[in-house]
């Protein structure tokens, strides 16, 4: 009833009181907001509490995020157990994330994402809105099997399709493989963009370390959702752990160190620089030169496809981010802040990792890396402002120093039209270049960079 006393001022606080629309009468603004939120069945008592918002990327069109409702249930369970919070849910992405967080009276946000662009989009929006945020990724899918050999999206999608185009697989075989590459819900099971961004979130200090790798269809993933809910409850009343206050240059350097050590996605560099540019104090300070400077000191340590031979479930079972960060300890800024109110070093020391043989084979020590280099920024006449290669993914090291003729495709339509043309002037020594599919292209970041080998070369 206090909200209706006209002699008591309506002060900006938490919950429904924040960001009120001005009608010249703040009491009426609060009254009107309550009118419509009560249509969802909330009572006055619930509407006096802090609000935990859930950003939800669930869609019936995306099986990778199929278990998002289960994660939402786990989050809601913990928030309601706290008995002092109200939960709201909305389906948004980058610009939507920013505007919804700014517009809605939420005190803390849990951002559920997974596939490639969803997580960086949510972090960018949350960083601009600058309210406490906790990324909760859906987790990687399990592996499938074809004739006793483990396979998984998406590295094995590409190499098996290349084998099919080359006539090495029959149509019945590629059809059988198709049903095994993505056998469960979850993001791609290799170190692609989704898993890379999950590891980066952990390195930035924004999610529990185990949250980067726990499989999508595991009890561990549900427990991570619960623990994320617990942290969200604590963040709702702590204004010191907003992303612009937690994240600094040391946080991003740690993220780049991890990116290099895992042999992460080249897309992640675009995303990481875009995230840094949303930070008022860091915009323009994290560049491709930073990537190279860190990369020169950080070898590839994690044996996962496409740079290695294993999958995200193996990484998780080998100790995941805790094992990796322990091996990277000499390179990391251990005093970097995290959203948990402790430094990264304190977070690592809270549960010291004890290594074991399987972990040592899959997550190498700095003294015994898989490769001395991982992601490298190049500059030249084709890309004067820089280009990225994943040197660690090259199975033929001779390709890292190459000179030869170029076959250029202007766009994906040109690629589709000419790639299998018998008259295409191409040899095994040609470099294939596809234009117009980078972040500036149209539609931009189409992720069509895996150019098929022309049929005239594989037949």
C-alpha positions in Angstrom: 0.0 0.0 0.0 3.0 2.3 0.6 3.3 2.8 -3.2 -0.1 4.6 -3.3 0.7 7.1 -0.5 1.0 10.4 -2.4 2.9 12.0 0.5 5.7 9.4 0.2 8.1 10.1 -2.7 8.7 7.4 -5.3 12.4 7.0 -5.3 14.4 5.2 -8.0 15.4 1.8 -6.6 15.2 -1.8 -7.7 12.5 -3.9 -9.2 9.5 -2.1 -10.7 10.6 1.3 -9.4 13.5 1.7 -11.8 13.2 3.3 -15.2 9.6 4.5 -14.8 8.0 6.3 -17.7 7.4 9.9 -16.8 3.8 11.1 -16.9 4.6 14.1 -14.7 3.3 12.0 -11.7 5.7 9.3 -10.5 3.0 7.7 -8.3 0.8 7.2 -11.4 3.7 5.8 -13.4 4.3 3.1 -10.7 0.6 2.6 -10.4 0.2 2.1 -14.2 3.2 -0.3 -14.4 1.6 -2.4 -11.6 -1.7 -2.5 -13.4 -0.4 -4.3 -16.4 2.2 -6.5 -14.8 -0.6 -7.8 -12.5 -2.2 -9.2 -15.7 0.4 -11.9 -15.4 -0.9 -12.9 -12.1 1.5 -11.2 -9.7 0.4 -9.8 -6.4 1.5 -6.7 -4.7 4.0 -8.6 -2.5 5.8 -10.0 -5.5 6.0 -6.6 -7.1 8.1 -5.1 -4.3 11.0 -7.4 -4.9 14.2 -7.3 -7.0 13.7 -8.7 -10.5 15.8 -11.4 -12.2 15.4 -11.3 -16.0 16.1 -14.2 -18.3 17.1 -13.6 -21.8 15.9 -16.6 -23.7 17.0 -17.7 -27.2 14.7 -20.8 -27.5 13.2 -21.5 -30.9 11.5 -24.4 -32.4 13.7 -23.9 -35.5 16.9 -24.4 -33.5 17.4 -27.8 -32.0 20.8 -26.7 -30.6 18.8 -24.7 -28.0 16.1 -27.4 -27.5 16.8 -27.8 -23.7 16.6 -24.0 -23.0 13.1 -24.5 -21.3 14.7 -27.0 -18.9 17.5 -24.4 -18.1 14.8 -21.8 -17.5 13.0 -24.1 -15.1 16.2 -24.7 -13.1 16.9 -21.0 -12.9 13.4 -20.2 -11.9 13.5 -22.9 -9.2 16.5 -21.3 -7.5 15.2 -17.8 -7.8 11.9 -18.8 -6.3 13.7 -20.7 -3.5 15.4 -17.4 -2.6 11.8 -16.2 -1.9 12.8 -12.5 -2.4 12.8 -12.2 -6.1 10.5 -11.9 -9.1 11.4 -13.6 -12.4 10.7 -12.3 -15.9 11.6 -13.8 -19.2 12.0 -12.3 -22.7 13.3 -13.6 -26.1 15.9 -11.2 -27.5 19.3 -10.8 -29.1 22.0 -8.1 -29.3 20.2 -4.7 -29.9 17.1 -6.2 -28.4 19.1 -7.3 -25.4 20.4 -3.8 -24.8 17.0 -2.1 -25.3 15.0 -4.6 -23.3 17.4 -4.4 -20.3 17.3 -0.6 -20.4 13.5 -0.5 -20.8 12.5 -3.3 -18.4 12.7 -3.0 -14.6 15.2 -5.9 -14.1 18.0 -5.8 -11.5 20.1 -8.6 -13.0 19.9 -10.6 -16.2 20.7 -14.3 -17.0 21.4 -14.5 -20.7 20.7 -18.0 -22.1 22.4 -18.5 -25.5 24.5 -21.0 -27.3 24.9 -21.0 -31.1 27.6 -18.8 -32.6 26.3 -15.2 -32.6 23.8 -15.4 -29.7 26.3 -15.3 -26.8 28.4 -12.4 -28.1 25.2 -10.5 -29.1 23.8 -10.9 -25.6 27.1 -9.8 -24.0 27.4 -6.7 -26.2 23.8 -5.7 -25.4 24.3 -6.3 -21.7 27.6 -4.4 -21.6 26.0 -1.4 -23.2 23.0 -1.6 -20.9 25.4 -2.1 -18.0 23.3 -4.1 -15.6 24.6 -7.3 -13.9 24.6 -10.1 -16.4 25.4 -13.8 -16.3 25.7 -15.8 -19.5 24.3 -19.3 -19.3 25.2 -21.3 -22.4 23.2 -24.4 -23.5 26.4 -26.5 -23.7 27.8 -28.8 -26.4 26.1 -31.8 -27.9 27.3 -35.3 -27.5 29.1 -37.1 -30.3 27.5 -39.6 -32.7 29.0 -42.7 -34.3 29.4 -44.1 -37.8 30.9 -47.6 -38.2 32.5 -47.4 -34.8 34.1 -44.0 -35.4 33.0 -41.0 -33.3 31.8 -38.1 -35.4 30.3 -34.7 -34.5 29.2 -31.4 -35.9 30.5 -29.4 -37.5 34.1 -30.2 -38.5 33.0 -33.7 -39.4 30.1 -32.3 -41.4 32.5 -30.6 -43.7 35.2 -33.4 -44.1 32.6 -36.1 -44.7 30.8 -34.0 -47.3 34.1 -33.3 -49.0 34.7 -37.1 -49.1 31.2 -37.6 -50.5 31.8 -35.0 -53.3 35.1 -36.8 -54.0 33.3 -40.1 -54.5 34.8 -41.7 -51.4 31.4 -42.2 -49.7 28.2 -43.7 -51.2 24.9 -41.9 -51.0 23.6 -44.4 -48.4 26.7 -43.7 -46.3 26.4 -39.9 -46.3 22.7 -40.3 -45.5 23.6 -42.5 -42.4 26.3 -40.0 -41.4 23.8 -37.2 -41.6 21.7 -38.8 -38.8 24.8 -39.1 -36.5 26.5 -35.7 -36.8 24.2 -33.9 -34.4 22.7 -36.7 -32.2 21.5 -34.6 -29.3 20.5 -31.0 -28.4 23.3 -28.6 -27.8 25.8 -26.6 -29.8 28.5 -28.1 -32.1 30.7 -30.6 -30.3 34.0 -29.2 -31.6 35.9 -26.0 -30.8 33.7 -24.0 -33.1 32.3 -20.5 -32.4 29.8 -21.6 -29.8 32.2 -23.5 -27.6 34.9 -20.8 -28.2 32.6 -18.1 -26.9 31.6 -20.2 -23.9 35.3 -20.6 -23.0 35.8 -16.8 -23.5 32.9 -16.0 -21.2 34.5 -18.1 -18.5 37.9 -16.5 -19.1 36.2 -13.0 -18.8 35.0 -14.1 -15.4 31.3 -14.0 -16.4 30.3 -17.6 -15.9 31.2 -20.5 -13.7 34.3 -22.3 -15.0 32.5 -25.6 -15.5 29.8 -23.7 -17.4 31.9 -23.5 -20.5 32.0 -27.3 -21.3 29.3 -29.3 -19.4 27.3 -31.2 -22.1 23.9 -29.9 -23.0 22.1 -33.1 -22.1 23.7 -33.7 -18.7 22.7 -33.2 -15.1 25.8 -31.1 -14.8 24.3 -28.5 -17.2 21.1 -28.3 -15.1 23.2 -27.8 -11.9 25.1 -25.0 -13.6 21.8 -23.4 -14.4 20.9 -23.6 -10.7 24.2 -22.2 -9.6 23.8 -19.4 -12.1 20.5 -18.6 -10.5 22.0 -18.5 -7.1 24.7 -16.0 -8.3 22.0 -13.9 -10.0 20.1 -13.6 -6.7 23.3 -12.3 -5.0 23.9 -9.9 -7.9 20.5 -8.3 -7.9 21.4 -6.2 -4.9 25.0 -5.6 -5.6 25.6 -2.5 -7.9 29.4 -3.0 -7.9 29.4 -6.0 -10.2 28.0 -4.4 -13.4 29.9 -5.5 -16.5 31.5 -2.1 -17.2 32.9 -2.3 -13.6 34.0 -5.9 -13.7 35.5 -6.1 -17.2 38.8 -4.3 -17.9 41.8 -4.8 -20.2 43.2 -7.6 -18.1 39.9 -9.5 -18.5 40.1 -9.2 -22.3 43.8 -10.2 -22.4 42.9 -13.3 -20.4 40.1 -14.1 -22.9 42.6 -13.8 -25.8 45.1 -16.0 -24.0 42.3 -18.7 -23.7 41.2 -18.1 -27.3 44.7 -18.8 -28.5 45.3 -21.8 -26.2 42.1 -23.6 -27.3 42.6 -23.0 -31.0 39.3 -21.1 -31.0 37.1 -20.0 -33.8 38.3 -17.1 -36.1 34.8 -15.7 -35.7 35.5 -15.2 -32.0 38.0 -12.5 -32.8 35.3 -10.4 -34.6 33.0 -11.0 -31.6 35.6 -10.3 -28.9 36.7 -7.0 -30.5 33.1 -6.0 -31.0 32.4 -6.7 -27.3 35.4 -4.7 -26.2 34.3 -1.8 -28.4 31.0 -1.6 -26.4 33.0 -0.8 -23.2 33.4 3.0 -22.8 36.9 2.6 -21.3 38.2 0.0 -23.7 36.7 0.9 -27.1 39.5 0.8 -29.8 42.2 -0.5 -27.4 41.8 -4.2 -28.2 42.9 -4.7 -31.8 44.3 -7.4 -34.2 47.7 -6.3 -33.1 46.7 -7.3 -29.5 45.7 -10.7 -30.9 49.1 -11.1 -32.4 51.0 -9.9 -29.3 49.2 -12.3 -27.1 49.4 -15.1 -29.7 53.1 -14.8 -29.9 53.3 -15.8 -26.2 50.5 -18.3 -26.1 50.8 -21.8 -27.8 48.0 -24.2 -28.7 47.3 -26.5 -25.7 43.9 -28.1 -26.3 43.7 -31.1 -28.6 40.2 -30.5 -30.0 38.9 -30.5 -33.6 39.4 -28.7 -35.9 43.0 -28.1 -34.7 43.2 -31.5 -33.0 41.3 -34.8 -32.8 38.9 -34.6 -29.9 35.5 -33.2 -28.9 34.1 -30.8 -26.3 32.8 -33.7 -24.1 36.4 -34.9 -23.9 37.6 -31.4 -23.0 35.0 -31.4 -20.2 36.0 -34.8 -18.9 39.7 -33.8 -19.0 39.0 -30.9 -16.6 37.7 -28.3 -18.9 38.5 -24.7 -18.1 39.9 -25.4 -14.7 42.6 -27.7 -16.2 43.3 -25.2 -19.0 43.5 -22.1 -16.7 45.8 -24.0 -14.4 48.2 -24.8 -17.3 47.9 -21.1 -18.4 48.5 -19.7 -14.9 52.0 -18.2 -15.7 50.4 -16.2 -18.6 47.1 -15.0 -17.0 46.3 -11.9 -15.1 45.2 -13.6 -12.0 44.1 -10.4 -10.4 41.4 -9.7 -13.0 38.0 -9.2 -11.5 35.1 -11.6 -12.0 31.3 -11.2 -11.7 31.5 -13.5 -8.6 33.2 -10.9 -6.5 36.5 -12.7 -6.5 39.6 -12.4 -8.8 40.2 -15.0 -11.4 43.1 -16.4 -9.3 40.8 -16.7 -6.3 38.2 -18.4 -8.4 40.8 -21.0 -9.6 42.2 -21.5 -6.1 38.7 -22.1 -4.6 38.7 -25.5 -6.2 42.4 -26.4 -7.1 42.7 -28.6 -10.1 44.6 -31.8 -9.7 45.8 -33.1 -13.0 45.6 -36.7 -14.3 46.9 -38.6 -17.4 43.9 -38.1 -19.6 43.9 -34.4 -18.8 47.6 -34.1 -19.6 47.1 -35.8 -23.0 44.2 -33.5 -24.1 45.1 -30.3 -22.3 48.8 -29.9 -22.7 51.2 -28.0 -20.5 52.9 -24.9 -21.9 56.2 -26.8 -22.0 54.6 -29.4 -24.4 52.1 -27.6 -26.7 50.4 -29.0 -29.8 51.6 -26.0 -31.8 53.5 -22.8 -31.1 50.8 -20.7 -32.9 47.1 -20.7 -33.1 45.2 -17.7 -34.5 47.3 -15.1 -36.4 46.4 -11.7 -37.9 47.9 -11.1 -41.4 48.2 -7.9 -43.3 48.7 -7.5 -47.1 47.4 -6.1 -50.3 44.2 -8.2 -50.2 43.4 -7.2 -46.6 45.3 -4.1 -45.6 43.3 -3.8 -42.4 44.0 -7.4 -41.4 42.8 -10.9 -42.0 42.7 -13.9 -39.7 44.0 -17.4 -40.2 43.8 -20.4 -37.9 47.4 -21.6 -38.4 46.9 -24.5 -36.0 44.1 -26.0 -38.1 46.3 -26.5 -41.2 47.1 -30.2 -41.5 49.6 -29.4 -44.2 52.2 -27.0 -42.7 53.5 -26.2 -46.1 50.4 -24.1 -46.7 51.5 -21.6 -44.1 54.0 -20.3 -46.7 52.3 -20.4 -50.0 52.6 -18.7 -53.4 50.3 -19.5 -56.3 47.5 -18.3 -58.6 44.2 -17.1 -57.1 40.7 -18.0 -58.2 38.3 -15.3 -57.0 34.6 -15.7 -56.5 32.7 -12.4 -56.1 30.0 -13.8 -53.9 28.2 -17.0 -52.9 26.1 -16.9 -56.1 29.2 -16.7 -58.2 30.7 -19.6 -56.1 27.7 -21.8 -56.7 27.6 -21.0 -60.4 31.3 -21.7 -61.2 32.8 -24.0 -58.5 32.0 -27.2 -60.4 32.2 -25.8 -63.9 34.6 -28.1 -65.9 35.9 -24.9 -67.6 37.0 -23.3 -64.3 40.6 -22.3 -64.6 41.9 -23.9 -61.4 44.7 -26.3 -60.4 45.7 -28.1 -57.2 48.0 -25.2 -56.6 45.3 -22.5 -56.8 44.1 -20.4 -53.8 40.3 -20.1 -53.7 39.0 -16.7 -52.5 35.4 -15.9 -51.7 34.5 -12.2 -51.4 31.5 -10.5 -49.7 30.9 -12.9 -46.8 32.8 -11.1 -44.0 31.3 -8.9 -41.3 31.0 -6.0 -43.7 29.5 -8.1 -46.5 25.9 -8.6 -47.4 24.3 -10.4 -45.6 27.5 -10.4 -43.6 29.2 -13.2 -41.6 27.4 -15.9 -43.6 30.0 -18.4 -42.5 30.4 -19.7 -46.0 34.1 -19.7 -45.9 34.4 -23.5 -46.3 34.8 -23.5 -50.0 34.2 -26.9 -51.6 37.0 -28.4 -53.7 36.1 -28.1 -57.3 34.8 -31.4 -58.7 37.3 -31.3 -61.6 40.1 -31.7 -58.9 38.5 -34.5 -56.9 37.1 -36.6 -59.7 
